[in-house]
């Protein structure tokens, strides 16, 4: 009976093969060829059959160079992290420089896995998200209770209100500083006097600030008034006339 399990759900390993040959970068493709992920119509199988009669095709570098000269399905080692991790890539080659990636396979220790494609990952995550939301909404609808007077009510809110209402009330006295009592008339007069003094002081401060930042120009010899040029000339003429007399 054929096994219809999808390849991305399989895990394959062969401890007997590793015990006999070991697992290294130069024989990782040979180990991979024993798994159900391997395509026996690929170019690797063609070279494998040719290597039985040609010893020069045994190394990984020789196989890679020969695969570049062929067209079709092939398996290559895309990533190496010895001694326990490799990535084997299945790709379709159109020319020496043009290839199309078909699938990636992880070799972790002795286990071989097929990497899922992006479509499968997104479909699985979205399906899991939708199922979780559907379950949550169903539970919320079962929990809530609606009344025209109070709207939607949840048991958790009712239990919280009951727990708060059942708590013993404690009287907390806040210390305060006592203020001396005052008679209405005298208090009003004192307050008015304080406000007037504060207003006067504030006006003086504002006036000083405005004068401090302003520039005032004064003439050395004013045109009119005491000390002006006009008053000086008049005084000199008066004194001269008095001396002549």
C-alpha positions in Angstrom: 0.0 0.0 0.0 1.5 3.3 -1.1 2.2 6.0 1.5 0.4 9.2 0.6 2.0 11.3 3.3 3.1 14.7 2.0 6.9 15.0 1.7 7.0 18.1 3.9 5.6 16.1 6.8 8.1 13.3 6.5 11.3 12.8 8.6 13.8 10.3 7.3 17.1 8.9 8.7 19.4 5.9 8.2 21.6 5.2 11.2 22.9 2.1 9.6 24.2 4.0 6.6 25.9 6.6 8.8 27.4 3.9 10.9 28.9 2.2 7.9 30.1 5.3 5.9 29.9 8.2 8.2 28.3 11.6 7.3 30.5 14.3 5.7 30.2 17.0 3.1 31.7 14.8 0.4 29.1 12.1 0.8 26.0 14.1 1.9 24.5 13.8 -1.6 25.0 10.0 -1.5 23.3 9.9 1.9 20.4 12.1 0.6 20.0 9.7 -2.4 18.8 7.0 0.0 15.9 9.1 1.2 12.3 9.3 -0.3 13.0 12.9 -1.2 15.4 11.9 -3.9 14.4 12.0 -7.6 15.8 9.1 -9.5 15.2 10.8 -12.8 17.6 13.6 -11.9 21.0 14.4 -13.4 22.6 13.2 -10.1 21.3 9.7 -10.8 22.8 9.8 -14.3 26.2 10.8 -12.9 25.9 8.2 -10.2 25.4 5.5 -12.8 28.4 6.9 -14.8 30.6 7.0 -11.7 30.5 3.2 -11.4 32.7 3.1 -14.5 34.5 6.4 -14.0 36.4 7.0 -10.8 36.9 10.7 -11.5 33.3 11.4 -10.7 33.6 10.5 -7.1 34.3 13.9 -5.5 31.7 16.5 -4.8 33.5 19.2 -6.8 33.6 17.0 -9.9 29.9 16.2 -9.6 29.1 19.9 -9.2 31.1 20.8 -12.3 29.4 18.1 -14.4 26.0 19.2 -13.2 26.6 22.7 -14.5 27.1 21.3 -18.0 23.8 19.5 -17.9 20.1 20.6 -18.1 17.3 19.3 -16.0 16.6 18.4 -12.4 19.6 18.3 -10.1 20.5 18.3 -6.4 23.3 20.5 -5.0 24.7 21.3 -1.6 23.5 24.9 -0.9 24.9 25.4 2.6 27.4 23.6 4.8 27.9 23.8 8.6 29.8 20.8 9.6 29.5 18.5 11.3 25.7 18.4 11.7 23.9 20.7 9.3 23.6 20.8 5.5 21.0 22.2 3.1 20.4 20.2 -0.1 18.7 22.2 -2.9 16.6 20.7 -5.6 16.6 22.9 -8.7 16.0 22.9 -12.4 18.9 24.0 -14.5 18.3 25.8 -17.9 21.9 26.8 -18.5 25.2 27.2 -16.6 24.0 30.5 -15.1 20.2 30.1 -15.0 18.5 27.8 -12.4 15.1 27.6 -10.8 14.8 26.5 -7.1 12.2 23.8 -6.6 12.7 22.8 -3.0 15.1 22.9 -0.1 15.9 20.0 2.3 17.6 20.2 5.7 20.0 17.5 6.9 20.2 18.0 10.7 22.4 15.4 12.3 21.1 12.2 10.7 17.5 13.5 10.1 16.4 14.8 6.7 13.5 17.2 6.4 11.8 19.0 3.6 11.5 22.8 4.1 7.8 23.9 3.6 7.0 26.6 1.0 5.8 30.1 1.8 2.3 29.3 0.7 2.0 26.4 3.2 3.5 28.5 6.0 1.1 31.5 5.5 -1.9 29.2 5.0 -1.2 27.4 8.3 -0.6 30.6 10.3 -3.7 32.3 8.9 -5.8 29.2 9.5 -4.5 29.0 13.1 -5.2 32.7 13.6 -8.8 32.5 12.3 -9.6 29.5 14.4 -8.3 31.2 17.5 -10.3 34.3 16.8 -13.4 32.3 16.1 -13.0 30.4 19.4 -12.4 33.6 21.4 -15.5 35.3 19.9 -17.6 32.3 20.7 -16.5 32.3 24.3 -17.1 36.1 24.6 -20.6 35.7 23.3 -21.3 33.0 25.9 -19.8 35.0 28.8 -21.5 38.4 28.2 -25.1 39.1 29.2 -27.1 42.0 27.8 -29.8 44.0 29.6 -31.6 47.1 28.3 -30.8 49.0 31.4 -27.1 48.1 31.9 -26.0 47.0 28.4 -23.5 44.2 28.1 -22.4 42.8 31.5 -19.6 40.4 32.1 -19.3 38.1 35.1 -15.8 39.2 35.8 -16.9 42.8 36.1 -19.7 41.8 38.5 -17.4 39.8 40.6 -15.0 42.7 40.8 -17.7 45.1 41.9 -18.8 42.7 44.5 -15.3 42.2 45.8 -14.8 46.0 46.0 -18.2 46.4 47.7 -17.4 43.7 50.3 -14.1 45.2 51.4 -14.2 46.9 54.8 -14.1 50.7 54.6 -11.2 52.3 56.5 -11.3 55.9 57.6 -8.0 57.6 56.7 -7.5 61.0 58.4 -5.4 63.4 56.5 -3.4 65.8 58.6 -4.0 69.5 58.0 -2.7 72.7 59.3 -5.1 74.8 61.2 -5.6 78.4 60.1 -6.4 81.1 62.7 -9.9 82.4 62.6 -10.4 86.1 61.7 -13.3 88.5 62.0 -15.0 89.4 58.8 -14.4 93.2 58.7 -10.8 93.2 59.8 -9.9 90.2 57.5 -11.4 92.0 54.5 -9.4 95.2 55.2 -6.2 93.3 55.6 -6.7 91.3 52.4 -7.4 94.5 50.5 -4.2 96.2 51.8 -2.1 93.2 50.9 -3.5 93.1 47.4 -2.9 96.8 46.9 0.7 96.4 48.1 1.3 93.4 45.9 -0.2 95.3 42.8 2.0 98.3 43.4 5.1 96.2 43.9 4.3 94.2 40.7 3.9 97.4 38.7 7.2 98.8 39.9 9.0 95.6 39.0 7.5 95.6 35.5 8.4 99.2 35.0 12.0 98.6 36.1 12.3 95.6 33.8 11.0 97.7 30.8 13.4 100.5 31.5 16.3 98.2 32.0 16.1 96.8 28.5 15.3 100.1 26.8 17.8 102.7 25.5 17.3 106.4 26.5 19.2 109.1 24.6 20.0 112.4 26.4 21.5 115.5 24.8 24.7 116.8 26.3 23.6 120.4 25.7 19.8 120.8 25.6 18.2 123.3 23.2 16.0 124.9 25.8 15.9 125.2 29.6 18.7 125.6 32.1 22.1 125.0 30.6 20.9 125.2 27.0 22.9 127.1 24.3 20.2 129.7 24.0 20.1 130.5 27.7 23.9 130.7 27.9 24.1 133.3 25.0 21.4 135.5 26.6 23.2 135.5 29.9 26.5 136.4 28.3 24.9 139.3 26.3 23.3 140.6 29.5 26.5 140.5 31.5 28.4 142.4 28.6 25.9 145.2 28.6 26.1 145.6 32.3 29.9 145.9 32.1 29.8 148.6 29.4 27.5 150.7 31.6 
